[in-house]
Amino acid sequence: MEQLISDVSHFHHTPYYCEENVYLLCKKLCTDGIANAEGSDIFVVFISNEKKQIPLWNQKASHRADGVILWDYHVICIQINQGGGPPQVWDLDSSLPFPSPLPSYISETIRPSFKLFSDFNRLFRVVHAPIFLRCFASDRRHMKDSDGNWMQEPPQHEPIVAEDGTVHNLNEYINISAANATTDFSSIKHELYTQKHGVVIKENQLEELFSQIALQ
């Protein structure tokens, strides 16, 4: 892995548009040589659940001292460290070091030791970045109210359109159910590298998945 950029201001960020922020982050990691040119070492991770209520800690948007906030969904990028170290998490909305090693990100942001009611259990949709960059699309309709007014100001760049011309498929990524979580890890890597929507895993499987990816 090339030398990491630690200044989050080098990356585009529009509050409440994490999916587009990560889309642009992945492209910049590739063009700047931080990731492989084709993005083969980076993965986009959607975090949500059936109730669209996921607590994450150390988030800049929080008004609490511990940085906890209840998102409906969140999106991060995880990069495999091909030099042998832990995977790195790129979270533009986190107050943790940028990027952060996956083990510390899990302990400080996911906080698996913190016992939650089942409605708040986090699920993770992991999508290989090259597939995501080809297939993802958002026309930002989810950020408009019933009268067509913006609930949050949109990014200044044009909406993202998929290579096949699709203009909006965000819901396909953020609708995540425990029933879709992978239980058989024997075929998970094949699905991860071939499926448009990647794979869904539970929070206690996140480190295991990226350990397997790093060993390939």
N, C-alpha and C positions, 0 to 999 in steps of 0.2 A: 504494500500500500504506500502511495506517495505521502509526502508530508501533509498532515491534515491542516485545514484552515480552521482556526479557532474563533474567528470573528464572524458572528452570525449576521452582522450587517452587510457582509459580502453577498448575501443571498436575498432574493426577493421574498417579501413577506406581506401578505394582506391579512389582517385579523379575521378569523372565522371562515377563511377559505383554505383550510389546511390541505385539502386534496390538490388544489391547484398549486399551492406553495411547494408541496412535495414533488409534484410533476416537474416544476421548473428547477427544483433542487437537483433532482436526478439528472436532468439534462446538463446542468452546470457542472456537477461532479464529473460527468463524462467528458465534456468539452475542455474542462480545466485539467484533466489528467489525474484527478483525485480517485476516480473510478476507472475501470476499463472503458475504452472508447465505446464499446457496444453495450455497456451496462451489465455485463454478465455477473458481476460481483455485488450487485445491489438489489434490494428487494423492498417493495412498497408494502407497508403493513397497516391495514385498517383495523381499528380497535372499536368494538361496539358490542351490543348484545340485543336480545329480543325486545327489551324494554327501552332501548336507546337511553340508558343511564349508566355511565361508566365513570367511576371516581379515579382520577389520576392526581398524583402529588407533584409538587415543584413545577407548577404551571404558571407562566407569567400573568395570565389573565385572572388568576385567583386574587381575592382580596383578603385571604387568610394568611397567617404567619407561616403555616406549613405548606402553603401553595396548593392545597387541594381544591379541585374543581370538579363539577359533575358535567361532563360532556355528553352529548348525544352520540357522537362518534369522534374519533381522532385519527390522524394519519401521520405516520413516521416513515423514515427510511432506515433500513439496516444494511450495513455493508460488511461483507466477509473480509476479514483481515488475512490476506493471502501470505503474509509474512509469519503467520503462526500465532498471533495474539488473538484476543477476544474480538468478536464482531463489534462494530461501532454503530451506535444509534445516533441518527441525525434527527433531532426534534427541534424545529424552529420555535416552538412555543414553550420550551422547557427552560428553567433557570439553572439547570445542571450544566456542567462543562459541555461544550459543543465541538465535536461529538462526544458521546459518553460510551464507555465500554458497556456492552450488553448486561453483564452481571450486576453492575452498579446501577444501571438504569432500571432494571427490574426491581432491585431492592429499594430504590429511592422513589420511583415513579409508580410502579405497579403495587409495591408493598404487599407481596403475597402473605406475609406473616400477619397482616391486619385482617382480622376476621370480618367478613362482609355478609350481609344477607344475600341469598341466592339471586335476587333481582339485580344485584350490582356486580355479579361475576363477569369478568371481561373475557371476550372471545377475540381471536385474531385471525383476520384473513390475510394471508401472505401471498403476494403476487410478484413474480419475477419481473424486474423493472423493464426489460426489453419488451415483454408482452404488454405491460401496463402502458408504456409510452406509445405503443401502436393502437391500443384498443380503448383507452379511457376517453370519455367525453363528458363535458358539463356545459350546459347553457345557463347555469345558475338559477334555474327556476325554483329550486328549493329555498332560495334566499329572498323570495318575494312573498308578500302577504296576499290575502284574498283580493285586495284592490290593485295588485300589481306594483306596489311600492316596495322598494328595497328595505329589508329588515336590517341589513348591514351593507355598507358601501362596497361595491364590487371592485375587483382588481381593474387596473387601467388597460391591461392587455386584452386582446380579443379572447372570447371563450374558446375552450379547447375542443377541437373536433377530432374524432377518431380517424384513422387512415381510411376506413371503409365509408366515411361520410356520416356516421352516427353523431348526433349532436348532444345527446344526453343519455348516460347510463349509470350515473352515480349511484342510484338506488341498488343496482345490481351488486355493487361492492359493499355498501354500508348495511344492507339487510343481511344480518348474520344470526344464525340460529345454532344452538347447541346440538340440534339434531343433525346438522351438517358437519360437525366436528369430526376430523379424521381419527379413527381408532386404530387403523392398520398402518404402521409406519413403513411397512415393507415396500409399498408402492408410492409413498408420499412424494419422493423426489421426482419420479416420472410425472406425476400430476402437477407438481409445482412448476416444472419446466415446459409443460404443454398446455395447461388449462388457462383460458382467458381470465377466470376469476380465482386462480390459484388454489390454495387449500385453506381450510378453516381448522384452527387448533385451539385448545384451551390454554389458559395462562401457564399451567404447570408443564406445558409441552414446548414452550417457546425456546428455552435454552437447548433442549434436546434436539429440536429441529435444526437449529443453526449449527449445532455441533456436528450433526450428520452432513449438512451441506458443506461445511468446512473440510470434511474428510474425503470429499469426492476427488 
